[in-house]
Amino acid sequence: MIRDLVRKSVLDIKPYEPGKPIEELKRELNISNIVKMASNENPLGPSKKAVKEMIRAIYNVNRYPDGNCYYLKEELAKSLNLSMDNLLIGNGSNEVIELVLRTFVGKDDEVVMSEPSFLIYDIAAKISESKAIKVPLKDFKTDLEKIRDAINSKTKVVFIDNPNNPTGTSVGEAEVERFLEKLPDNVIVVFDEAYNEFVERDDFPDTLRYIGRKNIIVARTFSKAHGLSGLRIGYAIAESEIIQYMNRVRQPFNVNMIAQVGAAASLRDTEHVDNSRIIVSEGKRFLYENLDNMRLDYVKSDTNFILIDVQKNGRMVFEQMLKEGVIVRDMNAYSLDNYIRVTVGTMAENKKFLKALEKVLNR
Ligand SMILES: Cc1ncc(COP(=O)(O)O)c(C=O)c1O
């Protein structure tokens, strides 16, 4: 039996559930207009300037990409005021997460994370045959004190998604400072900042300052504010020694040529990221106001998505919303059964979402 051949750690993985392609759903449900508000993508699309440069680059795909991502790193290093040696580019920040574990974590080591938090931490921990230690959120927020308490001599890596997915909450500078002060030197902390561009609080920690002081890896992505999810490109920022070891375990050509060109061009197009920020900020305010009117509870978010208490089974709400042409995410995988998570869209998409939700919940 094939099952008998599979590693035990792989048998334990609950497969990530990908959504169906929109075209397929349109055909199945016989509706022409579907909006996808499920994966925290950017409704504005990619930067037009980046698209132009990517089209130009496509004629060179007979060549392998630059395995060192030289030009992109140069651009990033300039924008972050760091050295290129502090950067590793990944096939999405998902790959960065995997590379951290592949580099530092082995069988029976412990990896600490919040519960719920980004699902990939747990999957990656299982692949590495380490033990995932899950620390419940407190009032939907990362509980750094309890995370600190969960660290012991077996702990190798701590994942902190700041802001957290799926709640959208963040932890501030004072809390992070306190946490790092007590952090042992033999532990690596990954601050996963996939949504950092959307955070509006003034005291969001500048984690780049901690690099060198503690064993910190900051993971960021081009998938969200830059609108480049389909390219699969993200990056790690860390002390150069950490980066060197992570480079040993990555594939030599892990980031494709078009992604490198698109990401570098997108970095130069700061106006596009500013517009993404504005649309999310305005969209959130609009959605909050309308959810208040519908007397629905939700979690105030520092990201481009909102976690909403729909007061009944979220999976059912998801399925009914689908028939109205709106794809949201139910939270069963996160054990938040009465919740859905919606990505902030364009104003037209937000209105369509609210109309569908009103109908489905009989408000
Ligand atoms: C907290 C968090 N980290 C990382 C990612 C993955 O981003 P990427 O597309 O760069 O792999 C996501 C995507 O949803 C996320 O929510």
The ligand as a Tripos MOL2 file, in Angstrom:
@<TRIPOS>MOLECULE
LIG
   16    16     1     0     0
SMALL
NO_CHARGES

@<TRIPOS>ATOM
      1 C1          0.7140   35.6900    7.6050 C.3       1 LIG1
      2 C2          1.0400   35.2910    6.2070 C.ar      1 LIG1
      3 N1          2.3110   35.0200    5.8930 N.ar      1 LIG1
      4 C3          2.6720   34.6590    4.6580 C.ar      1 LIG1
      5 C4          1.7260   34.5530    3.6580 C.ar      1 LIG1
      6 C5          2.1640   33.9850    2.3340 C.3       1 LIG1
      7 O1          2.5670   34.8660    1.4470 O.3       1 LIG1
      8 P1          3.2870   34.4520    0.1140 P.3       1 LIG1
      9 O2          2.2800   34.6390   -0.9470 O.co2     1 LIG1
     10 O3          4.4140   35.4450    0.0460 O.co2     1 LIG1
     11 O4          3.7930   33.0540    0.1820 O.co2     1 LIG1
     12 C6          0.4010   34.8350    3.9060 C.ar      1 LIG1
     13 C7         -0.5890   34.6830    2.8340 C.2       1 LIG1
     14 O5         -1.7590   34.6600    2.9600 O.2       1 LIG1
     15 C8          0.0510   35.1980    5.2180 C.ar      1 LIG1
     16 O6         -1.2300   35.4330    5.5400 O.3       1 LIG1
@<TRIPOS>BOND
     1     1     2 1
     2     2     3 ar
     3     2    15 ar
     4     3     4 ar
     5     4     5 ar
     6     5     6 1
     7     5    12 ar
     8     6     7 1
     9     7     8 1
    10     8     9 2
    11     8    10 1
    12     8    11 1
    13    12    13 1
    14    12    15 ar
    15    13    14 2
    16    15    16 1
@<TRIPOS>SUBSTRUCTURE
     1 LIG1         1 GROUP 0 **** ****
